[in-house]
């Protein structure tokens, strides 16, 4: 089944870059700085616009929040973290939300593709079974999940009931 591909407007791209500059000024966590840190906010901005076209009850908890214990979205009562990257895999530090969605930004930054998702339980199991790569950087550990391990996008938002995520 095809993945969901969402267009990125020039306005969204510029807004994300502008917001990242503001966000970097108040950052107190262990995220490394790089010139593409804006793509996290960009992904949330694009996904938020998409969710407005669906029947799902949702709240976007804006990327530039000061509390690090909040998910990116609450969708039909479930906590969701959107992991947006240029990479061919999803990177996670700690699984604390119900669902993790992997989105990839195209190299020309004109589209975002939702490529897969994992539940918190999926991630915990895969870590225990050593199905993901472990990357250590300074005082932080990232777990890297290959797209081949993920559930397909069509099984993510196909259900309008309170539990929106189900597997094949």
C-alpha positions, 0 to 999 in steps of 0.5 A: 500500500502507498505511503501518505505523501504531503506537500510542503509549502514555501511558507511552511518551510520558512516558518519552520526555519524561523521558529527553530531560531527562536527555539534554539535560544531557549533549548536546555536539553541534550539535542545536538545542534545542526543546521537542519533541526527545523525539520522536526517542527516542519514535520509537525506543522505539515502533519497538523495541517493534514490532520485538520482534513481528517475526522480525528479528534486531535491536539497539536502540542507545539514543537516549541514547548518548554516541557520535554515530557509532552508528545507532539500530538494527542490523537483520539486520546493517544499520545503520538510523537512524530519523528521527522528526518531526512534519514532512511530510518527512525531515531528514538531515545526513550519510548514514552508515548503511545505511538511513534510515526516515522516521516521523511522529508524529501531532499528538496524539502517539497514533500513529507512522506509518512513511511511507517509507525511503531507502538511503544510496545513494539519499540520496547520489544524490538530493543529487547530483541536487539532488532534496532541499532544502538548509537551512542553520542556523548551522554545520549543513546539513540535507537535506530529503527529500519523502515522494514520493521515498521507498520504501514501507514494505512493502518495508522489512521484508518479507524475513527474510533477512540483507538486509532492505531491497529496493526495488520 
